[in-house]
């Protein structure tokens, strides 16, 4: 009898786990995006962050954990996450990007991040969230923390 109860509880627990919605975004990098986008063109959300950015971490813990946002990003977007200071060589849209600043400056900005984070006459600040359409055109950019409410509006453009 004791074993039957344990087995029944395990069965119920496994059913509840399988019924839960996906609560994680399927993040990809730019090298994966190049292949994915050519295979399945759809909108692209790019999230630029750095390891020491408090507001980047806050977005990851709050905004990017909301089930409705996760579902929409996983269904309708290629979601790309990139450390703006990475030293990786990235090939995207038939162009090669590097971080030559990293040799001189430990906080050097990667060339690809700089392309999307550029603001005329203003320094960059993280987090930066960029929305591209299916043709790789910039639809919108945000240079600040996006609350769940603000993110919902941002990805509904």
TORKOL-4160 file (C-alpha; in steps of 0.2 Angstrom, whole numbers, padded with zeros to 4 digits, m for minus):
157
<pt num="1" X="0000" Y="0000" Z="0000"/>
<pt num="2" X="0014" Y="0012" Z="0004"/>
<pt num="3" X="0023" Y="0009" Z="m0012"/>
<pt num="4" X="0006" Y="0011" Z="m0022"/>
<pt num="5" X="0004" Y="0029" Z="m0014"/>
<pt num="6" X="0022" Y="0033" Z="m0018"/>
<pt num="7" X="0020" Y="0028" Z="m0036"/>
<pt num="8" X="0003" Y="0037" Z="m0037"/>
<pt num="9" X="0011" Y="0053" Z="m0030"/>
<pt num="10" X="0026" Y="0051" Z="m0042"/>
<pt num="11" X="0014" Y="0049" Z="m0057"/>
<pt num="12" X="0004" Y="0065" Z="m0052"/>
<pt num="13" X="0020" Y="0075" Z="m0050"/>
<pt num="14" X="0026" Y="0070" Z="m0067"/>
<pt num="15" X="0010" Y="0075" Z="m0075"/>
<pt num="16" X="0010" Y="0092" Z="m0067"/>
<pt num="17" X="0028" Y="0095" Z="m0073"/>
<pt num="18" X="0023" Y="0090" Z="m0091"/>
<pt num="19" X="0008" Y="0101" Z="m0090"/>
<pt num="20" X="0018" Y="0117" Z="m0086"/>
<pt num="21" X="0022" Y="0129" Z="m0099"/>
<pt num="22" X="0039" Y="0133" Z="m0106"/>
<pt num="23" X="0046" Y="0146" Z="m0095"/>
<pt num="24" X="0063" Y="0149" Z="m0103"/>
<pt num="25" X="0067" Y="0158" Z="m0119"/>
<pt num="26" X="0076" Y="0148" Z="m0132"/>
<pt num="27" X="0091" Y="0160" Z="m0134"/>
<pt num="28" X="0103" Y="0158" Z="m0149"/>
<pt num="29" X="0119" Y="0167" Z="m0154"/>
<pt num="30" X="0122" Y="0177" Z="m0170"/>
<pt num="31" X="0131" Y="0162" Z="m0178"/>
<pt num="32" X="0115" Y="0152" Z="m0175"/>
<pt num="33" X="0104" Y="0166" Z="m0180"/>
<pt num="34" X="0113" Y="0167" Z="m0197"/>
<pt num="35" X="0107" Y="0149" Z="m0201"/>
<pt num="36" X="0090" Y="0149" Z="m0192"/>
<pt num="37" X="0085" Y="0165" Z="m0201"/>
<pt num="38" X="0089" Y="0159" Z="m0218"/>
<pt num="39" X="0080" Y="0143" Z="m0214"/>
<pt num="40" X="0065" Y="0151" Z="m0206"/>
<pt num="41" X="0064" Y="0170" Z="m0208"/>
<pt num="42" X="0054" Y="0179" Z="m0194"/>
<pt num="43" X="0056" Y="0194" Z="m0182"/>
<pt num="44" X="0072" Y="0195" Z="m0172"/>
<pt num="45" X="0074" Y="0201" Z="m0154"/>
<pt num="46" X="0092" Y="0205" Z="m0149"/>
<pt num="47" X="0096" Y="0207" Z="m0131"/>
<pt num="48" X="0114" Y="0215" Z="m0127"/>
<pt num="49" X="0120" Y="0214" Z="m0110"/>
<pt num="50" X="0136" Y="0213" Z="m0100"/>
<pt num="51" X="0140" Y="0202" Z="m0084"/>
<pt num="52" X="0141" Y="0217" Z="m0072"/>
<pt num="53" X="0125" Y="0226" Z="m0078"/>
<pt num="54" X="0112" Y="0226" Z="m0064"/>
<pt num="55" X="0098" Y="0231" Z="m0075"/>
<pt num="56" X="0102" Y="0217" Z="m0088"/>
<pt num="57" X="0101" Y="0204" Z="m0073"/>
<pt num="58" X="0085" Y="0212" Z="m0068"/>
<pt num="59" X="0077" Y="0210" Z="m0085"/>
<pt num="60" X="0083" Y="0192" Z="m0085"/>
<pt num="61" X="0075" Y="0188" Z="m0068"/>
<pt num="62" X="0059" Y="0198" Z="m0071"/>
<pt num="63" X="0054" Y="0202" Z="m0089"/>
<pt num="64" X="0061" Y="0187" Z="m0097"/>
<pt num="65" X="0053" Y="0175" Z="m0085"/>
<pt num="66" X="0035" Y="0180" Z="m0088"/>
<pt num="67" X="0026" Y="0166" Z="m0097"/>
<pt num="68" X="0017" Y="0176" Z="m0110"/>
<pt num="69" X="0033" Y="0185" Z="m0115"/>
<pt num="70" X="0043" Y="0169" Z="m0116"/>
<pt num="71" X="0029" Y="0161" Z="m0126"/>
<pt num="72" X="0028" Y="0175" Z="m0139"/>
<pt num="73" X="0047" Y="0176" Z="m0141"/>
<pt num="74" X="0049" Y="0157" Z="m0143"/>
<pt num="75" X="0034" Y="0157" Z="m0156"/>
<pt num="76" X="0036" Y="0173" Z="m0166"/>
<pt num="77" X="0054" Y="0178" Z="m0164"/>
<pt num="78" X="0072" Y="0172" Z="m0166"/>
<pt num="79" X="0078" Y="0178" Z="m0149"/>
<pt num="80" X="0097" Y="0182" Z="m0148"/>
<pt num="81" X="0107" Y="0186" Z="m0133"/>
<pt num="82" X="0124" Y="0194" Z="m0134"/>
<pt num="83" X="0137" Y="0200" Z="m0122"/>
<pt num="84" X="0142" Y="0217" Z="m0129"/>
<pt num="85" X="0160" Y="0214" Z="m0123"/>
<pt num="86" X="0162" Y="0196" Z="m0131"/>
<pt num="87" X="0179" Y="0193" Z="m0139"/>
<pt num="88" X="0171" Y="0180" Z="m0151"/>
<pt num="89" X="0172" Y="0182" Z="m0170"/>
<pt num="90" X="0155" Y="0182" Z="m0177"/>
<pt num="91" X="0149" Y="0180" Z="m0195"/>
<pt num="92" X="0132" Y="0187" Z="m0198"/>
<pt num="93" X="0123" Y="0191" Z="m0214"/>
<pt num="94" X="0140" Y="0187" Z="m0224"/>
<pt num="95" X="0150" Y="0199" Z="m0213"/>
<pt num="96" X="0164" Y="0195" Z="m0201"/>
<pt num="97" X="0163" Y="0205" Z="m0184"/>
<pt num="98" X="0177" Y="0205" Z="m0170"/>
<pt num="99" X="0181" Y="0215" Z="m0155"/>
<pt num="100" X="0198" Y="0223" Z="m0159"/>
<pt num="101" X="0195" Y="0235" Z="m0143"/>
<pt num="102" X="0197" Y="0220" Z="m0132"/>
<pt num="103" X="0216" Y="0220" Z="m0134"/>
<pt num="104" X="0217" Y="0237" Z="m0127"/>
<pt num="105" X="0202" Y="0239" Z="m0116"/>
<pt num="106" X="0195" Y="0225" Z="m0106"/>
<pt num="107" X="0177" Y="0233" Z="m0108"/>
<pt num="108" X="0179" Y="0235" Z="m0127"/>
<pt num="109" X="0163" Y="0234" Z="m0137"/>
<pt num="110" X="0161" Y="0221" Z="m0150"/>
<pt num="111" X="0159" Y="0228" Z="m0168"/>
<pt num="112" X="0142" Y="0219" Z="m0170"/>
<pt num="113" X="0136" Y="0226" Z="m0154"/>
<pt num="114" X="0142" Y="0243" Z="m0159"/>
<pt num="115" X="0132" Y="0243" Z="m0175"/>
<pt num="116" X="0116" Y="0240" Z="m0166"/>
<pt num="117" X="0120" Y="0250" Z="m0150"/>
<pt num="118" X="0125" Y="0266" Z="m0159"/>
<pt num="119" X="0117" Y="0282" Z="m0155"/>
<pt num="120" X="0123" Y="0298" Z="m0163"/>
<pt num="121" X="0131" Y="0309" Z="m0150"/>
<pt num="122" X="0127" Y="0298" Z="m0135"/>
<pt num="123" X="0136" Y="0285" Z="m0127"/>
<pt num="124" X="0129" Y="0267" Z="m0126"/>
<pt num="125" X="0121" Y="0261" Z="m0110"/>
<pt num="126" X="0116" Y="0243" Z="m0106"/>
<pt num="127" X="0104" Y="0234" Z="m0107"/>
<pt num="128" X="0100" Y="0237" Z="m0126"/>
<pt num="129" X="0086" Y="0228" Z="m0134"/>
<pt num="130" X="0084" Y="0228" Z="m0153"/>
<pt num="131" X="0069" Y="0223" Z="m0163"/>
<pt num="132" X="0072" Y="0218" Z="m0182"/>
<pt num="133" X="0059" Y="0213" Z="m0194"/>
<pt num="134" X="0060" Y="0198" Z="m0205"/>
<pt num="135" X="0071" Y="0207" Z="m0218"/>
<pt num="136" X="0084" Y="0212" Z="m0205"/>
<pt num="137" X="0078" Y="0230" Z="m0204"/>
<pt num="138" X="0078" Y="0239" Z="m0187"/>
<pt num="139" X="0060" Y="0242" Z="m0181"/>
<pt num="140" X="0065" Y="0249" Z="m0164"/>
<pt num="141" X="0079" Y="0250" Z="m0151"/>
<pt num="142" X="0078" Y="0252" Z="m0132"/>
<pt num="143" X="0093" Y="0258" Z="m0122"/>
<pt num="144" X="0085" Y="0255" Z="m0105"/>
<pt num="145" X="0078" Y="0242" Z="m0093"/>
<pt num="146" X="0061" Y="0236" Z="m0100"/>
<pt num="147" X="0048" Y="0230" Z="m0087"/>
<pt num="148" X="0037" Y="0216" Z="m0092"/>
<pt num="149" X="0023" Y="0229" Z="m0097"/>
<pt num="150" X="0036" Y="0239" Z="m0108"/>
<pt num="151" X="0043" Y="0223" Z="m0116"/>
<pt num="152" X="0025" Y="0217" Z="m0121"/>
<pt num="153" X="0023" Y="0234" Z="m0130"/>
<pt num="154" X="0040" Y="0233" Z="m0137"/>
<pt num="155" X="0037" Y="0216" Z="m0145"/>
<pt num="156" X="0020" Y="0220" Z="m0151"/>
<pt num="157" X="0027" Y="0233" Z="m0164"/>
